Amino acid sequence: MSATSAVQAAKPRGATESIIAALEAMTFESFPDDLVAAARTLIIDGIAVAVAGARLEEAPRLLAGHLRVQGGAGDVSALGLGFGLSAVSAAQLNGTSMHVLDYEPMWRPGTHALSPTLAASLALAEERGFGGRALITALVRGIEIQGWLREAGRTESHELRFHPPGMVGPIGSAVASATLLGFGPDEMANALGMASSRCGTLFTNLGTMTKSTHCGLAAASGLECALLTAAGFSADRMIFDAPTQGYIQAFMPRFDMAALMRIGEGYRILDPGFAIKIFPAKFSTHYGITAALELRPAIPATGDIARIEIVAANVPSSDRPVPETGLAGKFSVQYTVAAALLDGEVGLGSFTDERLRRADMQELLPKINLHMPKDMPSLYNTGRYAEVAVHMADGRVVSARCSNPRGSWGAEPISAAEHRTKVRACLATSLPGETVDEILDLAARVEGLDGAGLRRLLRLASGRDITN
């Protein structure tokens, strides 16, 4: 070893170098079977939810028209919409479609780690002909960096300044894209430095179409940063080492670097894991929905409700007593509890403008009082709960409390059969039964698909002619 090499070997790694080394150690060959199985679940959940989002909500269709006018032509599948786009445009559109229903898995601490990473990875894999093993490797790395960043920078919901997928999603997308492109440490560091300047999204847009683009733009931004890096575009290569005015200081001022440096100690996809959503709404509302559904059999006539008292965690973005649209209802504790009590279910049809305007909903919403105690934790699985007390006109009071919605951490899991039902229902919003069957078959063995097999899966999910 030369003297120069010896000095370089003895030089301590900075945080950025250490994190990238930990990510590079995450190889498909080293993945345990349960991690690969979890990745399969995430991939089909994300694809199915994107297909439904593209078909049921207006935002993806408006965005699709805009991207096509702006020159986003290409052959990368727009899920659920039947045409192709450029890779970056497809990542933006599919990430938006994947998030618009608020039906994708939830993570702890809370963020939407799947849509920014999966949308970018699918777009690049389809364009460049990568297969399932490469897709899973990219997906795992992209989700892991987001999970560890949120763990190191965790704060209570009311303390957050930015919507989490806008803080960490571009980083996850950049890592996943850099992985597929075969970047070395310097190139990945450059892509991360560029992606750090693409971060930031505001809570004020929750309940609007713009909220769904937080994930779509994160997917597109990270992918674009990787592609620009490959073209020679420069950025700061020490994203996690800046002493002042850097990424960490801007977005997570109480950051615990020691926690981030634990990256690689197990997989956050497995521990603490993720929660498969069974209701297409903000996860904070699932607590109240669960309690309300428990109460529903005890309330034979919802017209006899005098008032409803709800106690829930202090998540300001979920306090929406009078949502203006069905879409905004997804983020309202009050609306989701009302929907559960009135309909006995909360599903894809619960958040239309028509459902919001119906007389029974308009009569019940003013009877709901929401209390958010300042001392109740808002982090999932740390003591938060929702309690719903329904006061009937005859003086009777029935109440229920939920501390762990089904499918979340420490609660009864969602069965494979239930998840398959969710996936089928989402895919069936635009695709015939035989196509759904083939998608499910391909997704069940995604790690064995080559580039052509993965491309077929995505063309099927887009609804395009697959004979070309």
Summary of the structure (lengths in Angstrom):
residues: 468
radius of gyration: 22.4
end to end distance: 54.8
largest distance: 88.0
contacts: 1751
relative contact order: 0.14
helix: 57%
strand: 7%
